[in-house]
Amino acid sequence: MGAVLATDVGRKDGGPDITVERGQRAVFCGLTSIVWLHRKIQDAFFLVVGSRTCAHLIQSAAGVMIFSEPRFATAVLDDRDLAGMADCSEEVERMIAKVLQRRPNLKTLFLVSSCPSEVIKIDLENIAKRYRERSQGSLRVISYSGSGIETTFTQGEDSCLQNLVPEMPVHTVEKNQLLVVGSLPDIVEDQFARLFGELGIEELNFFPGRQSETLPSIGPGTRILLAQPYLGETARALIARGATLLAAPFPLGAEGSLAWFRAAAESFNVPEDVFKSTMRAPFERAQRSLEGCKETLENRRIAFLPDSQLEIPLARFLSRECGMVPTEVSTPFYDALTMAQEAPLLPEGVEWFEGQDLDTALDRVRASRPDLTVCGMGIANPLEAEGLRTKWSIELMFSPIQGFDQAGDLAELFARPLRRQARLEVGSWS
Ligand code: SF4
């Protein structure tokens, strides 16, 4: 821990000049994404095979659900398992049987590996295969990795969806369809579906959807629009199945949302007058909703430490639409496939970093003292104690932030800590 291996400075796959850091990291692991995935996919269960730490992480991140049966659990590995004295496969199968006995109507069971189960090499893929065969198709059992080894927390969703792609049926007939990829709060999904409907794009699916029993079919003619920026591997898996990735920035802010819808409209040959008449009202509403925050955000300096992989599109939104000045934009991984439309939209003068070396990142923030630092929860408190204002990036994963109608709320998330600081400063004078 703590080895500083910075690094390599260079242009990344035709993108910006990025300094790559490979040192100590401070991010949550992929298990965290179960919190939003289990809410989204309502007929699925997530069984983590991990340690008490893993169980604790999910339990505290998801909150204790006292009024409903949670659809996630941890099969806790104990000392005998870790010492190789027990047959872990048998134990996991026993746990699965227990889950299914209590919830016979489940349609999909995700077996999620963790750092300890990967280190002792429990073969969840084979267990999943055996269970599927036994259920004769009535239950889909998928394994994927949620471990924190060399990953950040949003990669849990990428890994989950990537492993679902082979389950998607092939088109039986050639059909043009739009596939929106990335889990979205239901309210946002409904808004997007309505707008795509008004554009005349009828063949529309969301992946993941609210139910996992029927997955959308895929093949040539499927155009993918990514709703989340951290789904590079899922996008590659879909492309390998014949789909085409539409080039677009992400639907954050008025401008980002407009460009995102435009990419779909152009691909589906939506007439320009239909596009304009559909988009005008929501776009103008989104622009108006930003007005209230602009005064607070304009010309304030913001630094992004690597955490959620939302950093680049957020920096684009805050600089172009709210007048903020990004000083540093760090991201856990820079993926040229997903960032090609975003990176060129950032202003000159931004320092780019990929990966993390915690000590040097903190030194940079202490030296530049931005007005706001977007970072992980573990780093926020020490920075606050030094008089620096912070925003937890994980909060953005649990708030509806995509689309026109959420643009004002998204800006507000960044304005709030700055306003709070202003109030404290006034208070200290009186
Ligand atoms: S998967 Fe790894 S990083 Fe995540 S809680 Fe378990 S042990 Fe910790």
Boltz pocket constraint, residues with backbone or C-beta under 6 A from the ligand:
constraints:
  - pocket:
      binder: B
      contacts: [[A, 29], [A, 30], [A, 31], [A, 50], [A, 51], [A, 53], [A, 54], [A, 55], [A, 57], [A, 113], [A, 114], [A, 115], [A, 116], [A, 146], [A, 147], [A, 148], [A, 149]]
      max_distance: 6.0
